[in-house]
Amino acid sequence: MSDQTLELLKVNLGIMSKNRDKYLATIIESVVNELQTEQGISIDLDNELHVMFIVDYSAWRYRSRGEGILPRNLQFRLHNLVLSEKENKNG
């Protein structure tokens, strides 16, 4: 996880203090882990699409406490990331 990802998440959530940094960093790490292990996506933190998806997914996790249905826009973006990963692996 990069400091940039954490800072972008804090901006997204409107958090200015460092009080929740450890918790937010843990959410980011769990999202990255899930994308890599469960979805098979190779995360590239230099890719803005990956970073912003991680930020938005982490923000949803924080706000919803991981409960409820993943919003449609995140489902759509996740689907596109998975398809893109398969295309990259198949050449």
Biopython code that builds the backbone (N, CA, C, O; Angstrom):
import numpy as np
from Bio.PDB.StructureBuilder import StructureBuilder

atoms = [
    (1, "MET", "N", (0.838, -1.175, 0.000)),
    (1, "MET", "CA", (0.000, 0.000, 0.000)),
    (1, "MET", "C", (0.884, 1.239, 0.000)),
    (1, "MET", "O", (1.905, 1.286, 0.686)),
    (2, "SER", "N", (0.489, 2.225, -0.763)),
    (2, "SER", "CA", (1.279, 3.454, -0.817)),
    (2, "SER", "C", (0.644, 4.530, 0.059)),
    (2, "SER", "O", (-0.548, 4.485, 0.364)),
    (3, "ASP", "N", (1.465, 5.490, 0.454)),
    (3, "ASP", "CA", (0.955, 6.631, 1.217)),
    (3, "ASP", "C", (-0.058, 7.412, 0.387)),
    (3, "ASP", "O", (-1.012, 7.974, 0.925)),
    (4, "GLN", "N", (0.157, 7.442, -0.923)),
    (4, "GLN", "CA", (-0.755, 8.155, -1.814)),
    (4, "GLN", "C", (-2.155, 7.549, -1.742)),
    (4, "GLN", "O", (-3.145, 8.279, -1.708)),
    (5, "THR", "N", (-2.243, 6.228, -1.720)),
    (5, "THR", "CA", (-3.538, 5.554, -1.656)),
    (5, "THR", "C", (-4.254, 5.918, -0.362)),
    (5, "THR", "O", (-5.450, 6.210, -0.370)),
    (6, "LEU", "N", (-3.531, 5.901, 0.735)),
    (6, "LEU", "CA", (-4.118, 6.269, 2.026)),
    (6, "LEU", "C", (-4.591, 7.720, 2.008)),
    (6, "LEU", "O", (-5.687, 8.018, 2.483)),
    (7, "GLU", "N", (-3.789, 8.611, 1.474)),
    (7, "GLU", "CA", (-4.174, 10.029, 1.432)),
    (7, "GLU", "C", (-5.403, 10.246, 0.552)),
    (7, "GLU", "O", (-6.288, 11.026, 0.904)),
    (8, "LEU", "N", (-5.462, 9.561, -0.586)),
    (8, "LEU", "CA", (-6.634, 9.672, -1.460)),
    (8, "LEU", "C", (-7.887, 9.139, -0.769)),
    (8, "LEU", "O", (-8.966, 9.715, -0.911)),
    (9, "LEU", "N", (-7.751, 8.049, -0.026)),
    (9, "LEU", "CA", (-8.893, 7.499, 0.709)),
    (9, "LEU", "C", (-9.374, 8.497, 1.762)),
    (9, "LEU", "O", (-10.577, 8.704, 1.920)),
    (10, "LYS", "N", (-8.447, 9.104, 2.470)),
    (10, "LYS", "CA", (-8.820, 10.084, 3.490)),
    (10, "LYS", "C", (-9.540, 11.282, 2.865)),
    (10, "LYS", "O", (-10.506, 11.787, 3.437)),
    (11, "VAL", "N", (-9.084, 11.734, 1.709)),
    (11, "VAL", "CA", (-9.764, 12.829, 1.010)),
    (11, "VAL", "C", (-11.173, 12.391, 0.619)),
    (11, "VAL", "O", (-12.133, 13.135, 0.814)),
    (12, "ASN", "N", (-11.296, 11.191, 0.071)),
    (12, "ASN", "CA", (-12.596, 10.654, -0.326)),
    (12, "ASN", "C", (-13.567, 10.641, 0.848)),
    (12, "ASN", "O", (-14.746, 10.955, 0.691)),
    (13, "LEU", "N", (-13.066, 10.277, 2.023)),
    (13, "LEU", "CA", (-13.912, 10.155, 3.212)),
    (13, "LEU", "C", (-14.042, 11.464, 3.990)),
    (13, "LEU", "O", (-14.839, 11.551, 4.923)),
    (14, "GLY", "N", (-13.268, 12.477, 3.615)),
    (14, "GLY", "CA", (-13.310, 13.744, 4.332)),
    (14, "GLY", "C", (-12.635, 13.684, 5.691)),
    (14, "GLY", "O", (-13.012, 14.416, 6.606)),
    (15, "ILE", "N", (-11.641, 12.820, 5.829)),
    (15, "ILE", "CA", (-10.913, 12.658, 7.089)),
    (15, "ILE", "C", (-9.595, 13.423, 6.986)),
    (15, "ILE", "O", (-8.833, 13.251, 6.035)),
    (16, "MET", "N", (-9.344, 14.266, 7.981)),
    (16, "MET", "CA", (-8.116, 15.065, 7.951)),
    (16, "MET", "C", (-7.109, 14.632, 9.010)),
    (16, "MET", "O", (-5.912, 14.874, 8.855)),
    (17, "SER", "N", (-7.567, 14.006, 10.065)),
    (17, "SER", "CA", (-6.655, 13.618, 11.148)),
    (17, "SER", "C", (-5.978, 12.287, 10.830)),
    (17, "SER", "O", (-6.343, 11.597, 9.879)),
    (18, "LYS", "N", (-4.999, 11.950, 11.637)),
    (18, "LYS", "CA", (-4.276, 10.687, 11.464)),
    (18, "LYS", "C", (-4.815, 9.594, 12.391)),
    (18, "LYS", "O", (-4.279, 8.487, 12.420)),
    (19, "ASN", "N", (-5.866, 9.901, 13.143)),
    (19, "ASN", "CA", (-6.395, 8.962, 14.134)),
    (19, "ASN", "C", (-6.809, 7.618, 13.542)),
    (19, "ASN", "O", (-6.655, 6.584, 14.191)),
    (20, "ARG", "N", (-7.323, 7.623, 12.337)),
    (20, "ARG", "CA", (-7.838, 6.389, 11.730)),
    (20, "ARG", "C", (-6.894, 5.788, 10.694)),
    (20, "ARG", "O", (-7.263, 4.837, 10.005)),
    (21, "ASP", "N", (-5.692, 6.322, 10.575)),
    (21, "ASP", "CA", (-4.763, 5.873, 9.534)),
    (21, "ASP", "C", (-4.511, 4.369, 9.574)),
    (21, "ASP", "O", (-4.520, 3.713, 8.532)),
    (22, "LYS", "N", (-4.289, 3.821, 10.757)),
    (22, "LYS", "CA", (-3.992, 2.389, 10.856)),
    (22, "LYS", "C", (-5.189, 1.555, 10.390)),
    (22, "LYS", "O", (-5.027, 0.577, 9.660)),
    (23, "TYR", "N", (-6.378, 1.947, 10.813)),
    (23, "TYR", "CA", (-7.597, 1.237, 10.408)),
    (23, "TYR", "C", (-7.807, 1.342, 8.898)),
    (23, "TYR", "O", (-8.104, 0.348, 8.237)),
    (24, "LEU", "N", (-7.651, 2.551, 8.358)),
    (24, "LEU", "CA", (-7.822, 2.748, 6.919)),
    (24, "LEU", "C", (-6.770, 1.981, 6.124)),
    (24, "LEU", "O", (-7.079, 1.408, 5.079)),
    (25, "ALA", "N", (-5.539, 1.966, 6.608)),
    (25, "ALA", "CA", (-4.472, 1.219, 5.926)),
    (25, "ALA", "C", (-4.790, -0.270, 5.917)),
    (25, "ALA", "O", (-4.511, -0.962, 4.937)),
    (26, "THR", "N", (-5.369, -0.761, 7.002)),
    (26, "THR", "CA", (-5.753, -2.177, 7.067)),
    (26, "THR", "C", (-6.857, -2.482, 6.064)),
    (26, "THR", "O", (-6.839, -3.534, 5.424)),
    (27, "ILE", "N", (-7.812, -1.580, 5.923)),
    (27, "ILE", "CA", (-8.874, -1.766, 4.927)),
    (27, "ILE", "C", (-8.270, -1.805, 3.527)),
    (27, "ILE", "O", (-8.618, -2.671, 2.725)),
    (28, "ILE", "N", (-7.370, -0.876, 3.232)),
    (28, "ILE", "CA", (-6.728, -0.843, 1.912)),
    (28, "ILE", "C", (-5.985, -2.152, 1.654)),
    (28, "ILE", "O", (-6.113, -2.736, 0.578)),
    (29, "GLU", "N", (-5.220, -2.608, 2.622)),
    (29, "GLU", "CA", (-4.465, -3.856, 2.459)),
    (29, "GLU", "C", (-5.395, -5.043, 2.238)),
    (29, "GLU", "O", (-5.087, -5.925, 1.437)),
    (30, "SER", "N", (-6.526, -5.076, 2.936)),
    (30, "SER", "CA", (-7.451, -6.198, 2.757)),
    (30, "SER", "C", (-8.105, -6.157, 1.380)),
    (30, "SER", "O", (-8.355, -7.202, 0.780)),
    (31, "VAL", "N", (-8.382, -4.960, 0.877)),
    (31, "VAL", "CA", (-8.951, -4.824, -0.466)),
    (31, "VAL", "C", (-7.942, -5.295, -1.511)),
    (31, "VAL", "O", (-8.292, -6.049, -2.419)),
    (32, "VAL", "N", (-6.705, -4.857, -1.385)),
    (32, "VAL", "CA", (-5.656, -5.275, -2.325)),
    (32, "VAL", "C", (-5.482, -6.788, -2.274)),
    (32, "VAL", "O", (-5.384, -7.441, -3.313)),
    (33, "ASN", "N", (-5.444, -7.342, -1.070)),
    (33, "ASN", "CA", (-5.322, -8.794, -0.898)),
    (33, "ASN", "C", (-6.470, -9.526, -1.570)),
    (33, "ASN", "O", (-6.253, -10.514, -2.272)),
    (34, "GLU", "N", (-7.689, -9.048, -1.360)),
    (34, "GLU", "CA", (-8.862, -9.678, -1.968)),
    (34, "GLU", "C", (-8.784, -9.631, -3.488)),
    (34, "GLU", "O", (-9.068, -10.622, -4.160)),
    (35, "LEU", "N", (-8.402, -8.488, -4.024)),
    (35, "LEU", "CA", (-8.312, -8.359, -5.479)),
    (35, "LEU", "C", (-7.263, -9.302, -6.056)),
    (35, "LEU", "O", (-7.457, -9.869, -7.131)),
    (36, "GLN", "N", (-6.154, -9.468, -5.344)),
    (36, "GLN", "CA", (-5.084, -10.332, -5.834)),
    (36, "GLN", "C", (-5.421, -11.807, -5.667)),
    (36, "GLN", "O", (-5.263, -12.584, -6.608)),
    (37, "THR", "N", (-5.880, -12.202, -4.492)),
    (37, "THR", "CA", (-6.068, -13.627, -4.222)),
    (37, "THR", "C", (-7.402, -14.170, -4.718)),
    (37, "THR", "O", (-7.456, -15.276, -5.255)),
    (38, "GLU", "N", (-8.480, -13.407, -4.545)),
    (38, "GLU", "CA", (-9.797, -13.915, -4.924)),
    (38, "GLU", "C", (-10.172, -13.591, -6.363)),
    (38, "GLU", "O", (-10.865, -14.369, -7.019)),
    (39, "GLN", "N", (-9.715, -12.445, -6.851)),
    (39, "GLN", "CA", (-10.083, -12.038, -8.207)),
    (39, "GLN", "C", (-8.965, -12.269, -9.219)),
    (39, "GLN", "O", (-9.198, -12.201, -10.426)),
    (40, "GLY", "N", (-7.749, -12.543, -8.735)),
    (40, "GLY", "CA", (-6.627, -12.809, -9.630)),
    (40, "GLY", "C", (-6.104, -11.586, -10.362)),
    (40, "GLY", "O", (-5.533, -11.706, -11.446)),
    (41, "ILE", "N", (-6.293, -10.411, -9.777)),
    (41, "ILE", "CA", (-5.854, -9.168, -10.409)),
    (41, "ILE", "C", (-4.464, -8.805, -9.896)),
    (41, "ILE", "O", (-4.229, -8.760, -8.688)),
    (42, "SER", "N", (-3.554, -8.549, -10.819)),
    (42, "SER", "CA", (-2.216, -8.079, -10.450)),
    (42, "SER", "C", (-2.295, -6.574, -10.248)),
    (42, "SER", "O", (-2.446, -5.817, -11.207)),
    (43, "ILE", "N", (-2.194, -6.149, -9.006)),
    (43, "ILE", "CA", (-2.341, -4.732, -8.681)),
    (43, "ILE", "C", (-1.066, -3.974, -9.032)),
    (43, "ILE", "O", (0.038, -4.377, -8.668)),
    (44, "ASP", "N", (-1.245, -2.872, -9.745)),
    (44, "ASP", "CA", (-0.143, -1.983, -10.110)),
    (44, "ASP", "C", (-0.455, -0.607, -9.526)),
    (44, "ASP", "O", (-1.334, 0.093, -10.026)),
    (45, "LEU", "N", (0.257, -0.218, -8.474)),
    (45, "LEU", "CA", (-0.018, 1.056, -7.810)),
    (45, "LEU", "C", (0.437, 2.264, -8.622)),
    (45, "LEU", "O", (0.236, 3.401, -8.197)),
    (46, "ASP", "N", (1.048, 2.034, -9.785)),
    (46, "ASP", "CA", (1.362, 3.124, -10.705)),
    (46, "ASP", "C", (0.228, 3.336, -11.709)),
    (46, "ASP", "O", (0.238, 4.297, -12.479)),
    (47, "ASN", "N", (-0.744, 2.431, -11.690)),
    (47, "ASN", "CA", (-1.895, 2.511, -12.585)),
    (47, "ASN", "C", (-3.026, 3.246, -11.861)),
    (47, "ASN", "O", (-3.555, 2.755, -10.864)),
    (48, "GLU", "N", (-3.389, 4.424, -12.367)),
    (48, "GLU", "CA", (-4.409, 5.242, -11.712)),
    (48, "GLU", "C", (-5.753, 4.533, -11.618)),
    (48, "GLU", "O", (-6.487, 4.730, -10.649)),
    (49, "LEU", "N", (-6.085, 3.712, -12.609)),
    (49, "LEU", "CA", (-7.346, 2.965, -12.554)),
    (49, "LEU", "C", (-7.361, 2.017, -11.360)),
    (49, "LEU", "O", (-8.371, 1.901, -10.667)),
    (50, "HIS", "N", (-6.248, 1.346, -11.123)),
    (50, "HIS", "CA", (-6.154, 0.435, -9.984)),
    (50, "HIS", "C", (-6.236, 1.203, -8.672)),
    (50, "HIS", "O", (-6.975, 0.822, -7.764)),
    (51, "VAL", "N", (-5.471, 2.286, -8.579)),
    (51, "VAL", "CA", (-5.435, 3.067, -7.335)),
    (51, "VAL", "C", (-6.821, 3.613, -7.010)),
    (51, "VAL", "O", (-7.274, 3.501, -5.871)),
    (52, "MET", "N", (-7.495, 4.196, -7.985)),
    (52, "MET", "CA", (-8.804, 4.783, -7.711)),
    (52, "MET", "C", (-9.851, 3.720, -7.405)),
    (52, "MET", "O", (-10.758, 3.965, -6.610)),
    (53, "PHE", "N", (-9.744, 2.543, -8.019)),
    (53, "PHE", "CA", (-10.676, 1.475, -7.664)),
    (53, "PHE", "C", (-10.445, 1.050, -6.219)),
    (53, "PHE", "O", (-11.399, 0.863, -5.464)),
    (54, "ILE", "N", (-9.182, 0.897, -5.834)),
    (54, "ILE", "CA", (-8.857, 0.523, -4.451)),
    (54, "ILE", "C", (-9.392, 1.576, -3.483)),
    (54, "ILE", "O", (-9.958, 1.233, -2.445)),
    (55, "VAL", "N", (-9.217, 2.848, -3.813)),
    (55, "VAL", "CA", (-9.707, 3.935, -2.955)),
    (55, "VAL", "C", (-11.230, 3.874, -2.837)),
    (55, "VAL", "O", (-11.766, 3.940, -1.731)),
    (56, "ASP", "N", (-11.924, 3.751, -3.954)),
    (56, "ASP", "CA", (-13.388, 3.739, -3.927)),
    (56, "ASP", "C", (-13.938, 2.497, -3.226)),
    (56, "ASP", "O", (-14.904, 2.586, -2.469)),
    (57, "TYR", "N", (-13.328, 1.350, -3.478)),
    (57, "TYR", "CA", (-13.755, 0.105, -2.833)),
    (57, "TYR", "C", (-13.501, 0.189, -1.326)),
    (57, "TYR", "O", (-14.338, -0.234, -0.529)),
    (58, "SER", "N", (-12.355, 0.729, -0.942)),
    (58, "SER", "CA", (-12.026, 0.886, 0.478)),
    (58, "SER", "C", (-12.977, 1.872, 1.150)),
    (58, "SER", "O", (-13.389, 1.657, 2.291)),
    (59, "ALA", "N", (-13.327, 2.945, 0.455)),
    (59, "ALA", "CA", (-14.271, 3.928, 1.004)),
    (59, "ALA", "C", (-15.633, 3.279, 1.229)),
    (59, "ALA", "O", (-16.273, 3.516, 2.253)),
    (60, "TRP", "N", (-16.077, 2.460, 0.277)),
    (60, "TRP", "CA", (-17.352, 1.754, 0.449)),
    (60, "TRP", "C", (-17.277, 0.818, 1.652)),
    (60, "TRP", "O", (-18.209, 0.757, 2.454)),
    (61, "ARG", "N", (-16.169, 0.088, 1.777)),
    (61, "ARG", "CA", (-15.994, -0.813, 2.923)),
    (61, "ARG", "C", (-16.064, -0.057, 4.236)),
    (61, "ARG", "O", (-16.706, -0.503, 5.188)),
    (62, "TYR", "N", (-15.401, 1.087, 4.283)),
    (62, "TYR", "CA", (-15.380, 1.893, 5.507)),
    (62, "TYR", "C", (-16.786, 2.402, 5.836)),
    (62, "TYR", "O", (-17.240, 2.305, 6.976)),
    (63, "ARG", "N", (-17.459, 2.937, 4.839)),
    (63, "ARG", "CA", (-18.784, 3.526, 5.069)),
    (63, "ARG", "C", (-19.836, 2.477, 5.404)),
    (63, "ARG", "O", (-20.698, 2.713, 6.251)),
    (64, "SER", "N", (-19.777, 1.340, 4.760)),
    (64, "SER", "CA", (-20.824, 0.324, 4.933)),
    (64, "SER", "C", (-20.438, -0.743, 5.941)),
    (64, "SER", "O", (-21.229, -1.630, 6.258)),
    (65, "ARG", "N", (-19.207, -0.647, 6.441)),
    (65, "ARG", "CA", (-18.671, -1.676, 7.346)),
    (65, "ARG", "C", (-18.671, -3.046, 6.668)),
    (65, "ARG", "O", (-18.733, -4.081, 7.333)),
    (66, "GLY", "N", (-18.603, -3.034, 5.333)),
    (66, "GLY", "CA", (-18.522, -4.274, 4.573)),
    (66, "GLY", "C", (-19.837, -5.010, 4.455)),
    (66, "GLY", "O", (-19.875, -6.146, 3.981)),
    (67, "GLU", "N", (-20.924, -4.371, 4.883)),
    (67, "GLU", "CA", (-22.229, -5.024, 4.815)),
    (67, "GLU", "C", (-23.001, -4.500, 3.618)),
    (67, "GLU", "O", (-22.733, -3.409, 3.115)),
    (68, "GLY", "N", (-23.946, -5.280, 3.180)),
    (68, "GLY", "CA", (-24.772, -4.859, 2.064)),
    (68, "GLY", "C", (-24.173, -5.278, 0.735)),
    (68, "GLY", "O", (-23.130, -5.927, 0.662)),
    (69, "ILE", "N", (-24.867, -4.887, -0.289)),
    (69, "ILE", "CA", (-24.482, -5.257, -1.648)),
    (69, "ILE", "C", (-23.499, -4.226, -2.197)),
    (69, "ILE", "O", (-23.674, -3.021, -2.016)),
    (70, "LEU", "N", (-22.470, -4.719, -2.866)),
    (70, "LEU", "CA", (-21.495, -3.848, -3.515)),
    (70, "LEU", "C", (-22.231, -2.972, -4.529)),
    (70, "LEU", "O", (-22.984, -3.490, -5.354)),
    (71, "PRO", "N", (-22.026, -1.656, -4.481)),
    (71, "PRO", "CA", (-22.710, -0.770, -5.431)),
    (71, "PRO", "C", (-22.433, -1.165, -6.881)),
    (71, "PRO", "O", (-21.365, -1.677, -7.215)),
    (72, "ARG", "N", (-23.412, -0.917, -7.714)),
    (72, "ARG", "CA", (-23.352, -1.329, -9.114)),
    (72, "ARG", "C", (-22.128, -0.761, -9.839)),
    (72, "ARG", "O", (-21.505, -1.456, -10.642)),
    (73, "ASN", "N", (-21.783, 0.499, -9.558)),
    (73, "ASN", "CA", (-20.629, 1.080, -10.251)),
    (73, "ASN", "C", (-19.337, 0.354, -9.871)),
    (73, "ASN", "O", (-18.454, 0.192, -10.713)),
    (74, "LEU", "N", (-19.217, -0.081, -8.620)),
    (74, "LEU", "CA", (-18.026, -0.842, -8.212)),
    (74, "LEU", "C", (-18.051, -2.246, -8.811)),
    (74, "LEU", "O", (-17.009, -2.774, -9.199)),
    (75, "GLN", "N", (-19.233, -2.850, -8.888)),
    (75, "GLN", "CA", (-19.348, -4.167, -9.526)),
    (75, "GLN", "C", (-18.900, -4.091, -10.983)),
    (75, "GLN", "O", (-18.155, -4.948, -11.458)),
    (76, "PHE", "N", (-19.353, -3.073, -11.675)),
    (76, "PHE", "CA", (-19.017, -2.886, -13.084)),
    (76, "PHE", "C", (-17.512, -2.690, -13.265)),
    (76, "PHE", "O", (-16.905, -3.301, -14.144)),
    (77, "ARG", "N", (-16.919, -1.845, -12.440)),
    (77, "ARG", "CA", (-15.477, -1.585, -12.539)),
    (77, "ARG", "C", (-14.664, -2.821, -12.187)),
    (77, "ARG", "O", (-13.647, -3.093, -12.824)),
    (78, "LEU", "N", (-15.099, -3.573, -11.179)),
    (78, "LEU", "CA", (-14.409, -4.810, -10.805)),
    (78, "LEU", "C", (-14.462, -5.804, -11.959)),
    (78, "LEU", "O", (-13.460, -6.438, -12.287)),
    (79, "HIS", "N", (-15.617, -5.933, -12.561)),
    (79, "HIS", "CA", (-15.778, -6.837, -13.705)),
    (79, "HIS", "C", (-14.811, -6.450, -14.826)),
    (79, "HIS", "O", (-14.177, -7.315, -15.430)),
    (80, "ASN", "N", (-14.702, -5.159, -15.098)),
    (80, "ASN", "CA", (-13.782, -4.693, -16.142)),
    (80, "ASN", "C", (-12.327, -4.975, -15.785)),
    (80, "ASN", "O", (-11.536, -5.331, -16.658)),
    (81, "LEU", "N", (-11.966, -4.820, -14.513)),
    (81, "LEU", "CA", (-10.595, -5.132, -14.090)),
    (81, "LEU", "C", (-10.287, -6.618, -14.272)),
    (81, "LEU", "O", (-9.200, -6.984, -14.718)),
    (82, "VAL", "N", (-11.251, -7.468, -13.923)),
    (82, "VAL", "CA", (-11.057, -8.917, -14.071)),
    (82, "VAL", "C", (-10.895, -9.270, -15.546)),
    (82, "VAL", "O", (-10.000, -10.034, -15.907)),
    (83, "LEU", "N", (-11.753, -8.718, -16.396)),
    (83, "LEU", "CA", (-11.644, -8.987, -17.835)),
    (83, "LEU", "C", (-10.322, -8.482, -18.401)),
    (83, "LEU", "O", (-9.692, -9.158, -19.214)),
    (84, "SER", "N", (-9.910, -7.313, -17.977)),
    (84, "SER", "CA", (-8.640, -6.746, -18.431)),
    (84, "SER", "C", (-7.473, -7.632, -18.017)),
    (84, "SER", "O", (-6.535, -7.834, -18.789)),
    (85, "GLU", "N", (-7.533, -8.153, -16.808)),
    (85, "GLU", "CA", (-6.473, -9.045, -16.312)),
    (85, "GLU", "C", (-6.407, -10.318, -17.156)),
    (85, "GLU", "O", (-5.320, -10.786, -17.497)),
    (86, "LYS", "N", (-7.571, -10.874, -17.492)),
    (86, "LYS", "CA", (-7.601, -12.093, -18.312)),
    (86, "LYS", "C", (-7.035, -11.823, -19.700)),
    (86, "LYS", "O", (-6.313, -12.654, -20.252)),
    (87, "GLU", "N", (-7.363, -10.660, -20.266)),
    (87, "GLU", "CA", (-6.822, -10.298, -21.580)),
    (87, "GLU", "C", (-5.307, -10.181, -21.535)),
    (87, "GLU", "O", (-4.613, -10.638, -22.443)),
    (88, "ASN", "N", (-4.797, -9.567, -20.470)),
    (88, "ASN", "CA", (-3.347, -9.399, -20.331)),
    (88, "ASN", "C", (-2.638, -10.736, -20.187)),
    (88, "ASN", "O", (-1.528, -10.905, -20.693)),
    (89, "LYS", "N", (-3.265, -11.689, -19.502)),
    (89, "LYS", "CA", (-2.644, -13.002, -19.304)),
    (89, "LYS", "C", (-2.700, -13.847, -20.570)),
    (89, "LYS", "O", (-1.811, -14.658, -20.827)),
    (90, "ASN", "N", (-3.758, -13.648, -21.361)),
    (90, "ASN", "CA", (-3.906, -14.431, -22.584)),
    (90, "ASN", "C", (-3.152, -13.824, -23.763)),
    (90, "ASN", "O", (-3.056, -14.427, -24.832)),
    (91, "GLY", "N", (-2.626, -12.640, -23.555)),
    (91, "GLY", "CA", (-1.760, -12.048, -24.551)),
    (91, "GLY", "C", (-2.406, -11.230, -25.570)),
    (91, "GLY", "O", (-1.732, -10.694, -26.450)),
]
sb = StructureBuilder()
sb.init_structure("model")
sb.init_model(0)
sb.init_chain("A")
sb.init_seg("    ")
for serial, (resi, resn, name, xyz) in enumerate(atoms, 1):
    if name == "N":
        sb.init_residue(resn, " ", resi, " ")
    sb.init_atom(name, np.array(xyz, "f"), 0.0, 1.0, " ", f" {name:<3s}", serial, name[0])
structure = sb.get_structure()
